[in-house]
Amino acid sequence: MRQTVERFWTVGALSTLVSQSGLSPDMVELIDDLLQRWPALDGGPRAALARTILTRVYPTAPADAWRNMNDGELQRRLQAALLGSQRPAA
C-alpha cells in the first residue's frame, strides 16, 4: 500500500494545477511527489529523476537541455511546470 506524504497542495489545488499546467493528473502527482520528497532524496538520483520528468514535460526541448542545470534550477523548472510555464530550458 502506498504511503501518503503530506502535501503542500490540497486536492482542489491539484485539480487546478492539472488545468493550469496542461499536464496529466499522473504527471502532476509525480512532480508533486518529487518536490515534496526533494529534501530527503540524495542529489544524484533526485537530479536524474527531475531530468527524466522534465524531458517528458517538455518533449520538444533539446535532448541535453537539462544536463547542466544545478539542483536548484531543476527544482524551479519542476515548480514552473506545475504552474503552467511551458518554456523549456533557456
N, C-alpha and C positions, 0 to 999 in steps of 0.2 A: 504494500500500500504506500502510496506517495505521501511523504511528509509535507505538511503545509509550512510555508515560510511567511512570516509577517510581511505584508505587502505595503509598499509606500502608496500604491494606487488602490483605490477602492474598486469594487466590481463595476460600479457605474462609471468610474473614471476609465477603467479598462475598455469598456464599450465605446466610450468617447474616443479613446486612443485608437481603437480599430478604425473608426470612421475618419478621424483626423489624419492618421498616418497612411491609410490606404493599404495597410498590411493585414495579413490574415490574423484571425484570433490566435492561432497557434504561434505565429511568429511574434506577436505582441507579448504573449505569455512567456515565450522563450527569452526574449530580450529582457523582459521584466525580471524573470528568474535570475538571469546572469547579472543584471545590475544590482539586484538585492543581495546576491552572494559575492559580489565583487570584492569586498574587503577580506573575505575569508578564503578566497581562492589563491593559489600560487600564481605568480605573474606570468610565467611561460604558458601554461595551459589556458589561463584566463585570456591572454592576448591571442592565442591561436583560435580559441572559440569565438572571440569577438571578431577576428578577421574572417572566419568562416561565415558567421552570421551577416556581416556587412557585405560580403561577396554575394550572398543570396538576396539581401535587401536592395542592393544596387548592382544588378547583373550587367549593366552596360558600362560600369566603371572599368578602367584598365585593370588587368589581372594583378598588377603589383601595386594598386592604389593604396592599399592598407599596410604594405610591408614595412615602411619606415616610420609609421606612426607610433608614438610612445603610448604608454598605458593610459595617461590622462586623456589624450586625443581620441583613443579608441573608445573610451568610456563616453566622452562628449558626443562622438558620432552615433553611438547607440542611443543615447538620450535624444539626440536630434531626430533620429529615425522614428522614435516613438511620438515625437511632437509633429511629425509630418514634414520635416525638412527633407526634401528629395534631392538635395545637392550632394553629389558624390565627392570624394576627396579632392581637395584643391591641388 
